[in-house]
Amino acid sequence: MAATPYLVQLPDPDTAPARQLQDGDDTYVVVANSSADALAFVQNYGNKTLFDDVTPVVQAAASLMTNWSLRVRIYSATTASPPTQLTNDFTVQTVGVAARAVLATGVLTSSADYANNDTVTIGSQVYTFKTTLTGAAYEVLRGVSESNTISNLVAAINGGAGAGTAYGTGTVASIYVTAVAGSHTVTVTALDTYTAAQADAIATTNVSGGSTASWGHTTLTGAVDTTDLPSSLAGLMVAALVDVGLHAAFNNSTQVLTIASIADNIGDHKLLVEFIPPPEETPYKASSVGVTVQNGVAVPGFLLSQVDGGVAGAVLTATIVTDAYVIPNMIVKAKAQQS
């Protein structure tokens, strides 16, 4: 699914149905799967009466859910909805983990020792193999064997022991990767300071010169950004539910969050499952409309289905979107500027 930004204008009652933005009119920029979802969000916020005049706004969607919350409320099946008497209320929140879930990698494979003046390039940094070091930085000494030369290259990339002997004085640790030596390989891994997109764009240029060594790809590959994703929120929720004795679980393949199992004997209850954007009111500027993040209102589109009610010996489950879902990065309330 691909979320799209929509601009929703609340019509001025004196001019309704309003068709143009006017100074003072309430407007909402909502990132959602459809104009219906966008309208549903604003309708839910303050029970506003809306006209179907949704206009797209250029605004990027997010890939992460940093500081988003997942709320699960379990309440009696006989209680009116929305519930007024909650049996249990659980909320978990992602915190913006700095480390990447999967780091980008690349493999340089050789079938013989590197030749004098062969070069290996990682990002913009060129390493040059030398039979004898000349004193220049980023030279790598050809060893007595292929494996010895590989060890020297890894030391140069990592800024390890051997400066001035195994590799040139003045060489500093790579700003792109760390490296591990194999019998015929050098495996490099991107530093976690790079986003997935940045890491997967780091060039790994095939060896120039007389060597038969080569990289598997022209760039690093395989990066996945932080675990601030729908599944990570589900995982946090499982931990919270298990902590109070429920048999909770999450299936990454089916995206089913089991909130209570048959063994919990509470299947005669109902659920209210909500995904809520970050609480911070972060200033933002989109197009010509000044906006700020709107707190505390659940965003439609994350919950695919849920199973609740029924008999006591049944499960309570919710199916959520996959991690490939394009996550809305902003739910906002704004005032339109003079058009």
Residue frames relative to the residue before (quaternion, step in Angstrom):
aa qw qx qy qz dx dy dz
M 1.0000 0.0000 0.0000 0.0000 0.00 0.00 0.00
A 0.1654 -0.7840 0.5909 0.0937 3.55 -1.05 0.68
A 0.2974 -0.7678 0.5424 0.1668 3.54 -0.58 1.17
T 0.1795 -0.7847 0.5903 0.0608 3.56 -1.09 0.80
P 0.4223 -0.6966 0.5030 0.2887 3.61 -0.96 0.72
Y 0.0631 -0.7830 0.6183 0.0245 3.56 -1.02 0.85
L 0.2805 -0.7138 0.6139 0.1871 3.52 -1.20 0.62
V 0.0719 -0.7934 0.6042 0.0158 3.57 -0.74 1.05
Q 0.1624 -0.7933 0.5823 0.0718 3.57 -0.73 1.06
L 0.3092 -0.7114 0.5989 0.1990 3.54 -1.02 0.86
P 0.4007 -0.7485 0.4672 0.2468 3.59 -0.51 1.10
D 0.4649 -0.6242 0.5523 0.2987 3.52 -1.15 0.70
P 0.4652 -0.7083 0.4387 0.2990 3.65 -0.63 1.00
D 0.6333 0.5410 -0.3406 0.4362 3.59 1.17 -0.48
T 0.7814 0.2923 -0.1465 0.5316 3.56 1.18 -0.52
A 0.3630 0.7641 -0.4756 0.2414 3.60 1.26 0.06
P 0.5582 -0.2331 -0.7961 -0.0150 1.51 -1.95 1.51
A 0.3673 -0.7469 0.5136 0.2083 3.58 -0.61 1.16
R 0.1437 -0.8034 0.5735 0.0708 3.58 -1.01 0.78
Q 0.7480 0.2891 -0.1973 0.5638 3.60 1.22 -0.20
L 0.5249 -0.6218 0.4766 0.3327 3.54 -1.14 0.67
Q 0.0222 -0.7902 0.6124 -0.0083 3.54 -0.93 0.91
D 0.6305 -0.5524 0.3840 0.3871 3.54 -1.10 0.66
G 0.7827 0.3159 -0.2412 0.4790 3.56 -0.82 0.99
D 0.5616 0.5845 -0.4073 0.4208 3.60 1.16 -0.34
D 0.4439 -0.6540 0.5345 0.2992 3.58 -1.07 0.70
T 0.0201 0.7785 -0.6273 0.0066 3.54 -1.00 0.84
Y 0.1842 -0.7599 0.6138 0.1087 3.52 -1.24 0.56
V 0.1749 -0.7218 0.6533 0.1473 3.55 -1.08 0.74
V 0.0067 -0.8167 0.5734 -0.0648 3.55 -0.53 1.18
V 0.2271 -0.7453 0.6097 0.1458 3.57 -0.89 0.95
A 0.1829 0.7950 -0.5430 0.1991 3.58 -0.43 1.20
N 0.6422 -0.5407 0.3851 0.3832 3.55 -1.31 0.15
S 0.8076 0.0421 0.0139 0.5881 3.56 1.13 -0.55
S 0.6338 -0.5105 0.3993 0.4221 3.54 -1.26 0.27
A 0.5978 0.5656 -0.3627 0.4373 3.59 1.12 -0.60
D 0.6487 0.5008 -0.3133 0.4799 3.57 1.01 -0.82
A 0.6336 0.5351 -0.3286 0.4519 3.57 1.01 -0.82
L 0.6702 0.4857 -0.2867 0.4823 3.54 0.95 -0.90
A 0.6295 0.5459 -0.3352 0.4398 3.58 1.03 -0.80
F 0.6255 0.5413 -0.3393 0.4478 3.56 1.03 -0.79
V 0.7101 0.4472 -0.2667 0.4739 3.56 0.77 -1.01
Q 0.6001 0.5531 -0.3512 0.4590 3.56 1.09 -0.70
N 0.6627 0.5116 -0.2912 0.4629 3.56 1.03 -0.86
Y 0.6844 0.4539 -0.2834 0.4952 3.56 1.10 -0.68
G 0.8623 -0.0234 -0.0212 0.5054 3.56 -0.37 1.23
N 0.4290 -0.7278 0.4515 0.2871 3.59 1.26 0.29
K 0.1746 0.8207 -0.5211 0.1564 3.56 0.89 0.97
T 0.3594 -0.6849 0.5843 0.2455 3.57 -1.16 0.61
L 0.0917 -0.8426 0.5304 -0.0166 3.56 -0.59 1.17
F 0.3102 -0.6797 0.6254 0.2250 3.48 -1.31 0.48
D 0.4797 -0.6838 0.4701 0.2850 3.56 -1.05 0.73
D 0.3743 0.7048 -0.5212 0.3025 3.58 0.40 1.24
V 0.1155 0.8261 -0.5309 0.1495 3.53 0.73 1.18
T 0.0951 -0.8028 0.5886 0.0045 3.56 -0.86 1.04
P 0.4598 -0.6861 0.4754 0.3031 3.65 -0.80 0.89
V 0.1347 -0.7531 0.6398 0.0741 3.54 -1.22 0.67
V 0.4549 -0.6783 0.4967 0.2938 3.60 -0.93 0.84
Q 0.2975 0.7286 -0.5548 0.2698 3.55 -0.49 1.23
A 0.4302 -0.7321 0.4667 0.2475 3.60 -0.81 0.95
A 0.3476 -0.6887 0.5876 0.2440 3.56 -1.20 0.58
A 0.4768 -0.6854 0.4802 0.2686 3.56 -1.21 0.49
S 0.3600 -0.7046 0.5584 0.2493 3.56 -1.31 0.27
L 0.7423 0.3560 -0.1950 0.5331 3.58 1.26 -0.23
M 0.3400 -0.7300 0.5592 0.1968 3.53 -1.33 0.32
T 0.0817 0.8256 -0.5515 0.0863 3.58 0.91 0.87
N 0.8602 0.0407 -0.0956 0.4993 3.55 -0.82 1.15
W 0.4066 0.6564 -0.5146 0.3728 3.57 1.15 0.54
S 0.2694 -0.7627 0.5675 0.1538 3.58 -1.22 0.47
L 0.1896 -0.7184 0.6532 0.1460 3.52 -1.30 0.53
R 0.0784 -0.8047 0.5885 0.0039 3.56 -0.74 1.09
V 0.0553 -0.7738 0.6310 0.0049 3.55 -0.93 0.99
R 0.0362 -0.7878 0.6149 -0.0016 3.54 -0.78 1.06
I 0.1617 -0.7702 0.6145 0.0550 3.53 -0.87 1.05
Y 0.0955 0.8211 -0.5537 0.1008 3.57 -0.60 1.08
S 0.6887 -0.5070 0.3343 0.3961 3.52 -1.25 0.46
A 0.5165 -0.6552 0.4601 0.3038 3.56 -1.01 0.82
T 0.6760 0.4890 -0.2938 0.4664 3.57 1.19 -0.43
T 0.5482 0.6126 -0.3929 0.4120 3.58 1.31 -0.09
A 0.5432 -0.6212 0.4508 0.3404 3.56 -1.01 0.76
S 0.2833 -0.7377 0.5845 0.1842 3.57 -1.18 0.54
P 0.4377 -0.2145 -0.8624 0.1365 1.56 -1.68 1.82
P 0.6014 -0.6275 0.3610 0.3379 3.55 -1.05 0.84
T 0.2292 -0.7633 0.5875 0.1403 3.53 -1.10 0.70
Q 0.7537 0.2537 -0.1628 0.5839 3.59 1.23 -0.42
L 0.1305 -0.8290 0.5420 0.0448 3.59 -0.03 1.30
T 0.3706 -0.6989 0.5667 0.2305 3.53 -1.07 0.80
N 0.7835 -0.0557 0.0677 0.6152 3.58 0.96 -0.93
D 0.0697 -0.7804 0.6213 0.0106 3.57 -1.09 0.76
F 0.0183 0.8145 -0.5757 0.0685 3.60 -0.50 1.20
T 0.0172 0.7851 -0.6188 0.0200 3.58 -0.95 0.88
V 0.0339 -0.7776 0.6278 0.0096 3.58 -0.94 0.92
Q 0.1449 -0.8031 0.5762 0.0450 3.57 -1.17 0.58
T 0.4099 -0.6687 0.5559 0.2754 3.57 -1.06 0.77
V 0.2958 -0.7996 0.5079 0.1238 3.55 -1.12 0.63
G 0.5671 -0.6268 0.3937 0.3613 3.61 1.17 0.23
V 0.0066 0.8280 -0.5588 0.0463 3.58 0.69 1.11
A 0.4379 -0.7337 0.4576 0.2458 3.58 -0.80 1.03
A 0.6756 0.5110 -0.3076 0.4335 3.60 0.94 -0.86
R 0.4831 -0.6645 0.4906 0.2906 3.56 -1.11 0.70
A 0.5515 -0.6073 0.4519 0.3505 3.56 -1.10 0.65
V 0.7721 -0.0140 0.0234 0.6349 3.60 1.00 -0.87
L 0.2848 -0.7713 0.5481 0.1536 3.57 -0.79 1.02
A 0.5296 -0.6283 0.4692 0.3234 3.59 -1.11 0.69
T 0.1033 -0.8016 0.5882 0.0290 3.56 -1.09 0.75
G 0.0636 -0.7581 0.6447 0.0745 3.52 -1.38 0.19
V 0.1972 -0.7850 0.5792 0.0970 3.58 -1.11 0.67
L 0.1692 -0.7546 0.6305 0.0666 3.54 -0.88 1.08
T 0.0792 -0.8276 0.5555 -0.0110 3.59 -0.52 1.21
S 0.0859 -0.7971 0.5973 0.0216 3.57 -0.91 0.95
S 0.2746 -0.7601 0.5667 0.1600 3.56 -1.20 0.55
A 0.7674 0.1158 -0.0894 0.6243 3.57 1.34 -0.05
D 0.6734 -0.4780 0.3475 0.4442 3.57 -1.24 0.14
Y 0.5451 -0.6109 0.4668 0.3343 3.55 -1.19 0.60
A 0.4256 -0.7099 0.5099 0.2344 3.55 -1.13 0.73
N 0.6387 -0.5065 0.4104 0.4088 3.56 -1.26 0.37
N 0.8347 0.1617 -0.1826 0.4937 3.57 -0.96 1.06
D 0.3743 0.6691 -0.5302 0.3621 3.61 1.20 0.33
T 0.1569 -0.7896 0.5855 0.0958 3.58 -1.12 0.58
V 0.1405 -0.7341 0.6586 0.0873 3.52 -1.31 0.60
T 0.1215 -0.8132 0.5675 0.0435 3.58 -0.82 0.98
I 0.0289 -0.7617 0.6472 -0.0126 3.55 -0.96 1.01
G 0.7862 0.0081 -0.0614 0.6148 3.57 -0.42 1.20
S 0.7454 -0.3172 0.2636 0.5237 3.56 -0.65 -1.13
Q 0.5802 0.6090 -0.3670 0.3972 3.58 1.28 -0.01
V 0.1770 -0.7894 0.5847 0.0608 3.55 -0.80 1.12
Y 0.1518 -0.7584 0.6301 0.0683 3.57 -0.93 1.01
T 0.1421 -0.8079 0.5707 0.0372 3.59 -0.81 1.06
F 0.3370 -0.7436 0.5441 0.1935 3.57 -0.77 1.04
K 0.0470 -0.8007 0.5970 -0.0181 3.54 -1.00 0.92
T 0.4716 -0.6454 0.5230 0.2959 3.53 -1.08 0.81
T 0.7659 0.0558 -0.0334 0.6397 3.56 1.20 -0.69
L 0.4408 -0.6960 0.4974 0.2718 3.57 -0.80 1.00
T 0.3126 -0.7648 0.5379 0.1672 3.57 -1.01 0.83
G 0.6038 -0.5510 0.3646 0.4460 3.57 1.29 -0.25
A 0.5562 0.6085 -0.3891 0.4111 3.58 1.26 -0.15
A 0.5463 -0.6089 0.4654 0.3378 3.54 -1.17 0.59
Y 0.8310 0.2463 -0.2057 0.4544 3.55 -1.30 0.57
E 0.4363 0.5976 -0.5189 0.4281 3.53 1.10 0.79
V 0.1783 -0.7694 0.6068 0.0891 3.57 -1.14 0.73
L 0.3919 -0.7428 0.4928 0.2275 3.57 -0.69 1.07
R 0.3923 -0.6679 0.5836 0.2439 3.53 -1.01 0.92
G 0.3061 -0.7945 0.5018 0.1525 3.55 -0.67 1.13
V 0.7089 -0.4310 0.3354 0.4463 3.51 -1.31 -0.31
S 0.7850 0.1197 -0.0812 0.6024 3.58 1.28 -0.17
E 0.6912 -0.4523 0.3505 0.4413 3.57 -1.28 0.18
S 0.6833 0.4912 -0.2994 0.4496 3.59 0.84 -0.95
N 0.6315 0.5279 -0.3324 0.4605 3.59 1.07 -0.68
T 0.6387 0.5126 -0.3165 0.4788 3.58 1.04 -0.79
I 0.6275 0.5314 -0.3273 0.4656 3.57 1.01 -0.83
S 0.6417 0.5237 -0.3188 0.4607 3.60 0.95 -0.85
N 0.6498 0.5147 -0.3132 0.4634 3.58 1.01 -0.81
L 0.6352 0.5186 -0.3271 0.4698 3.60 1.03 -0.80
V 0.6525 0.5098 -0.3151 0.4637 3.59 0.92 -0.88
A 0.6356 0.5227 -0.3295 0.4629 3.60 0.99 -0.80
A 0.6506 0.5139 -0.3140 0.4626 3.59 0.99 -0.82
I 0.6617 0.5072 -0.3089 0.4576 3.58 0.92 -0.89
N 0.7456 0.4121 -0.2143 0.4780 3.58 0.93 -0.92
G 0.3883 -0.7045 0.4964 0.3262 3.59 1.23 -0.33
G 0.3238 0.7843 -0.4671 0.2488 3.55 1.12 0.72
A 0.7763 -0.3199 0.2512 0.4816 3.53 -1.32 -0.32
G 0.6771 0.5136 -0.3640 0.3811 3.58 -1.16 0.67
A 0.3493 0.7313 -0.5187 0.2724 3.62 1.17 0.27
G 0.7911 0.2619 -0.2248 0.5050 3.56 -0.81 1.06
T 0.7549 0.2958 -0.1914 0.5532 3.59 1.28 -0.32
A 0.7658 0.2963 -0.1713 0.5444 3.59 0.80 -0.99
Y 0.7857 0.0076 0.0028 0.6186 3.55 1.22 -0.52
G 0.7041 -0.5362 0.2858 0.3674 3.54 -1.23 0.52
T 0.5348 -0.6043 0.4966 0.3199 3.53 -1.14 0.77
G 0.7392 0.3743 -0.2915 0.4780 3.55 -0.97 0.88
T 0.5156 0.6142 -0.4211 0.4238 3.57 1.30 -0.14
V 0.1229 -0.7835 0.6054 0.0673 3.59 -0.91 0.90
A 0.6777 -0.4959 0.3520 0.4133 3.55 -1.24 0.46
S 0.6011 -0.5957 0.4055 0.3455 3.54 -1.04 0.82
I 0.3688 -0.7139 0.5521 0.2226 3.55 -1.05 0.79
Y 0.6662 0.5138 -0.2837 0.4601 3.58 1.32 -0.09
V 0.8475 0.0430 0.0839 0.5224 3.57 0.74 -1.10
T 0.2670 -0.6410 0.6623 0.2816 3.47 -1.51 -0.08
A 0.2480 -0.7943 0.5442 0.1071 3.60 -1.18 0.50
V 0.1250 -0.7541 0.6415 0.0649 3.53 -1.29 0.65
A 0.3610 -0.7532 0.5159 0.1902 3.56 -0.91 0.97
G 0.1125 -0.7396 0.6582 0.0841 3.53 -1.26 0.71
S 0.7265 -0.4232 0.2834 0.4614 3.58 -1.24 -0.03
H 0.7962 0.0701 -0.0409 0.5996 3.61 1.09 -0.69
T 0.6975 0.4658 -0.2516 0.4829 3.58 1.22 0.24
V 0.1486 -0.6932 0.6869 0.1599 3.47 -1.46 0.29
T 0.1201 -0.7907 0.5986 0.0458 3.56 -0.60 1.15
V 0.1075 -0.8041 0.5838 0.0334 3.57 -0.68 1.09
T 0.1513 -0.7815 0.6032 0.0515 3.55 -1.11 0.78
A 0.4838 -0.6870 0.4611 0.2853 3.58 -0.80 1.01
L 0.5190 -0.6033 0.5013 0.3396 3.55 -1.16 0.60
D 0.5060 -0.6879 0.4270 0.2972 3.59 -1.01 0.71
T 0.4670 0.6543 -0.4561 0.3819 3.57 1.26 0.27
Y 0.6448 0.5046 -0.3160 0.4793 3.58 1.27 -0.30
T 0.4506 -0.6288 0.5501 0.3145 3.55 -1.10 0.66
A 0.6913 -0.4680 0.3356 0.4364 3.56 -1.25 0.28
A 0.6682 0.5020 -0.3054 0.4563 3.59 0.89 -0.91
Q 0.6610 0.4972 -0.3108 0.4683 3.58 0.95 -0.82
A 0.6703 0.5080 -0.3063 0.4459 3.59 0.89 -0.90
D 0.6914 0.4765 -0.2835 0.4632 3.57 0.93 -0.88
A 0.6502 0.4925 -0.3216 0.4809 3.61 1.26 -0.09
I 0.4784 0.6623 -0.4502 0.3603 3.62 1.25 -0.05
A 0.3734 -0.7651 0.4869 0.1953 3.57 -0.59 1.19
T 0.0641 -0.7378 0.6694 0.0590 3.55 -1.19 0.69
T 0.1512 -0.8455 0.5109 0.0358 3.53 -0.04 1.37
N 0.5333 -0.6486 0.4436 0.3132 3.55 -0.88 0.97
V 0.6185 -0.5820 0.3942 0.3512 3.52 -1.15 0.74
S 0.2106 -0.7495 0.6119 0.1396 3.55 -1.00 0.86
G 0.5963 0.5428 -0.4246 0.4116 3.58 -1.10 0.67
G 0.7548 -0.4255 0.2842 0.4104 3.55 -1.22 -0.49
S 0.5153 0.6721 -0.4130 0.3349 3.61 1.22 -0.13
T 0.4026 -0.6913 0.5413 0.2589 3.55 -1.29 0.38
A 0.4319 0.7098 -0.4603 0.3126 3.62 1.23 0.15
S 0.0572 0.7937 -0.6043 0.0406 3.57 -1.15 0.60
W 0.4862 -0.6287 0.5269 0.3013 3.53 -1.35 0.44
G 0.5504 -0.6192 0.4503 0.3330 3.55 -1.17 0.55
H 0.7894 0.0865 -0.0272 0.6071 3.59 1.16 -0.65
T 0.5677 -0.6105 0.4361 0.3387 3.55 -1.23 0.39
T 0.7530 0.1731 -0.1460 0.6178 3.59 1.32 -0.16
L 0.6016 -0.4822 0.4545 0.4461 3.54 -1.30 0.05
T 0.1347 -0.8060 0.5743 0.0489 3.58 -1.13 0.58
G 0.7513 0.4919 -0.2900 0.3310 3.51 -1.42 0.13
A 0.4382 0.7197 -0.4599 0.2800 3.61 1.21 0.06
V 0.0538 -0.7468 0.6617 0.0392 3.53 -1.22 0.68
D 0.4488 -0.7242 0.4544 0.2599 3.55 -0.79 0.99
T 0.8089 -0.3521 0.1847 0.4331 3.52 -1.37 0.15
T 0.5991 -0.6072 0.4074 0.3261 3.50 -1.28 0.42
D 0.4241 0.6704 -0.4962 0.3529 3.60 1.16 0.46
L 0.3338 0.7237 -0.4994 0.3398 3.52 0.48 1.34
P 0.7093 -0.4365 0.2997 0.4653 3.61 -1.17 0.20
S 0.6694 0.5081 -0.3130 0.4424 3.61 0.92 -0.85
S 0.6350 0.5244 -0.3478 0.4482 3.60 1.05 -0.64
L 0.6176 0.5154 -0.3436 0.4846 3.57 1.09 -0.67
A 0.6297 0.5253 -0.3330 0.4655 3.58 1.02 -0.78
G 0.6469 0.5248 -0.3157 0.4544 3.58 1.01 -0.83
L 0.6423 0.5102 -0.3150 0.4775 3.56 1.02 -0.81
M 0.6417 0.5233 -0.3214 0.4594 3.57 1.03 -0.80
V 0.6108 0.5476 -0.3499 0.4524 3.58 1.00 -0.81
A 0.6576 0.5128 -0.3141 0.4538 3.59 0.89 -0.92
A 0.6600 0.5087 -0.3075 0.4594 3.58 0.97 -0.84
L 0.6843 0.4841 -0.2871 0.4637 3.58 0.97 -0.85
V 0.6348 0.5192 -0.3254 0.4707 3.58 1.02 -0.79
D 0.6113 0.5861 -0.3394 0.4095 3.56 1.07 -0.78
V 0.7322 0.3652 -0.2345 0.5250 3.61 1.13 -0.55
G 0.6889 -0.5494 0.2597 0.3952 3.56 1.21 0.43
L 0.5161 0.6326 -0.4328 0.3823 3.61 1.22 0.09
H 0.4409 -0.6792 0.5199 0.2721 3.58 -1.19 0.59
A 0.0942 0.8299 -0.5364 0.1213 3.56 0.52 1.22
A 0.0531 0.7782 -0.6243 0.0433 3.56 -1.25 0.55
F 0.1628 -0.7629 0.6123 0.1284 3.54 -1.31 0.30
N 0.2217 -0.7712 0.5880 0.1013 3.56 -0.89 1.03
N 0.3490 -0.7759 0.4904 0.1890 3.59 -0.41 1.23
S 0.6394 0.5386 -0.3316 0.4372 3.60 1.12 -0.56
T 0.7795 0.3135 -0.1612 0.5178 3.57 0.88 -0.93
Q 0.3429 -0.7590 0.4697 0.2928 3.59 1.33 -0.33
V 0.4261 0.6920 -0.4713 0.3427 3.57 1.15 0.60
L 0.1894 -0.7524 0.6255 0.0822 3.53 -0.84 1.10
T 0.1770 -0.7681 0.6097 0.0838 3.56 -0.56 1.20
I 0.2295 -0.8026 0.5416 0.0991 3.54 -0.50 1.21
A 0.7724 -0.0576 0.0352 0.6316 3.57 1.07 -0.74
S 0.3263 -0.7533 0.5400 0.1854 3.58 -0.96 0.86
I 0.7286 -0.3838 0.3180 0.4698 3.55 -1.34 -0.02
A 0.6353 0.5701 -0.3246 0.4075 3.56 1.02 -0.87
D 0.6404 0.5401 -0.3289 0.4359 3.60 1.15 -0.54
N 0.2680 -0.8272 0.4649 0.1667 3.58 1.32 -0.31
I 0.5675 0.5828 -0.4062 0.4163 3.63 1.02 0.75
G 0.2891 0.8062 -0.4746 0.2031 3.58 1.18 0.51
D 0.5948 0.5531 -0.3793 0.4432 3.58 1.27 -0.06
H 0.5457 0.5729 -0.4083 0.4554 3.55 1.27 0.38
K 0.3657 -0.7065 0.5564 0.2398 3.57 -1.32 0.20
L 0.3760 -0.7288 0.5400 0.1894 3.53 -1.33 0.41
L 0.0392 -0.7108 0.6941 0.1065 3.47 -1.41 0.34
V 0.0294 -0.8172 0.5733 -0.0528 3.58 -0.35 1.31
E 0.0270 0.8285 -0.5531 0.0836 3.58 -0.67 1.12
F 0.2131 -0.7178 0.6458 0.1492 3.55 -1.22 0.70
I 0.0951 -0.8300 0.5490 -0.0248 3.55 -0.63 1.20
P 0.4541 -0.7098 0.4645 0.2726 3.63 -0.80 0.95
P 0.7303 -0.4433 0.2819 0.4367 3.60 -1.27 0.29
P 0.5026 -0.6878 0.4411 0.2825 3.57 -1.07 0.71
E 0.5652 0.6260 -0.3925 0.3669 3.58 1.15 -0.45
E 0.3137 -0.7234 0.5795 0.2061 3.56 -1.00 0.77
T 0.0149 -0.8448 0.5326 -0.0487 3.54 0.34 1.32
P 0.4163 -0.7027 0.5058 0.2776 3.63 -0.68 0.97
Y 0.0427 0.7904 -0.6086 0.0549 3.57 -1.02 0.76
K 0.2094 -0.7641 0.5985 0.1191 3.54 -1.16 0.61
A 0.0332 0.7960 -0.6019 0.0543 3.58 -0.68 1.06
S 0.8209 -0.0531 -0.0167 0.5684 3.56 -0.69 1.14
S 0.7479 -0.3605 0.2614 0.4923 3.61 -0.85 -0.87
V 0.5936 0.5742 -0.3582 0.4354 3.57 1.27 0.18
G 0.3125 -0.7419 0.5609 0.1933 3.60 -0.77 1.00
V 0.0157 -0.8363 0.5455 -0.0527 3.58 -0.72 1.05
T 0.0941 -0.7529 0.6435 0.1005 3.55 -1.32 0.34
V 0.5955 -0.5978 0.4000 0.3578 3.55 -1.13 0.70
Q 0.2793 -0.7521 0.5748 0.1611 3.56 -0.96 0.85
N 0.3397 -0.7942 0.4813 0.1493 3.56 -0.71 1.11
G 0.8825 0.3174 -0.1208 0.3255 3.41 -1.49 0.22
V 0.6359 0.5117 -0.3503 0.4593 3.63 1.18 0.05
A 0.4729 -0.6929 0.4675 0.2788 3.59 -0.79 1.01
V 0.3393 -0.7413 0.5514 0.1767 3.55 -1.07 0.83
P 0.3805 -0.7272 0.5138 0.2498 3.63 -0.75 0.94
G 0.6485 0.5607 -0.3795 0.3478 3.55 -1.26 0.34
F 0.6598 0.5207 -0.3202 0.4371 3.63 1.14 -0.43
L 0.7208 0.4098 -0.2347 0.5074 3.57 1.05 -0.73
L 0.2475 -0.7996 0.5348 0.1161 3.56 -0.51 1.22
S 0.7727 -0.1746 0.1339 0.5954 3.59 0.99 -0.79
Q 0.0584 -0.7809 0.6154 0.0901 3.55 -1.27 0.21
V 0.2510 -0.7444 0.6052 0.1289 3.53 -1.24 0.66
D 0.2150 0.7699 -0.5754 0.1729 3.56 -0.66 1.08
G 0.6628 0.4850 -0.3646 0.4387 3.56 -1.26 -0.06
G 0.5519 0.6373 -0.4283 0.3253 3.57 -1.17 -0.49
V 0.7477 -0.3752 0.2956 0.4614 3.55 -1.17 -0.65
A 0.6767 -0.5134 0.3452 0.3992 3.54 -1.26 0.44
G 0.7360 0.4111 -0.2300 0.4862 3.59 0.98 -0.82
A 0.4983 0.6144 -0.4576 0.4060 3.59 0.83 1.00
V 0.5299 -0.6291 0.4609 0.3333 3.55 -1.28 0.24
L 0.2505 -0.6932 0.6450 0.2017 3.52 -1.34 0.38
T 0.1045 0.8136 -0.5610 0.1110 3.60 -0.53 1.15
A 0.1099 -0.7489 0.6464 0.0957 3.51 -1.35 0.34
T 0.2204 -0.7543 0.6038 0.1336 3.57 -0.97 0.87
I 0.1325 -0.8133 0.5655 0.0348 3.57 -0.71 1.11
V 0.6623 -0.4981 0.3715 0.4186 3.57 -1.29 0.21
T 0.5509 -0.6038 0.4614 0.3450 3.56 -1.25 0.41
D 0.6590 -0.5153 0.3769 0.3976 3.54 -1.31 0.27
A 0.5845 0.5750 -0.3734 0.4340 3.60 1.25 -0.24
Y 0.4582 0.6875 -0.4438 0.3471 3.58 1.25 -0.18
V 0.3918 -0.6994 0.5421 0.2519 3.59 -0.95 0.86
I 0.2778 -0.8217 0.4811 0.1269 3.54 -0.26 1.31
P 0.4642 -0.6650 0.4989 0.3056 3.60 -0.82 0.88
N 0.2462 -0.7952 0.5340 0.1477 3.58 -0.79 0.92
M 0.8191 0.1576 -0.0855 0.5449 3.58 1.16 -0.08
I 0.0126 -0.7127 0.7012 0.0174 3.48 -1.02 0.92
V 0.0461 0.8612 -0.4953 0.1044 3.57 -0.33 1.17
K 0.2326 -0.7106 0.6416 0.1712 3.48 -1.34 0.43
A 0.0325 0.8285 -0.5554 0.0632 3.59 -0.90 0.79
K 0.3435 -0.6526 0.6157 0.2776 3.46 -1.44 0.03
A 0.4143 -0.7049 0.5106 0.2659 3.59 -0.84 0.90
Q 0.4169 -0.6731 0.5499 0.2659 3.53 -1.13 0.68
Q 0.6725 -0.4883 0.3556 0.4277 3.58 -1.25 0.37
S 0.2824 -0.7693 0.5476 0.1687 3.59 -0.74 1.01
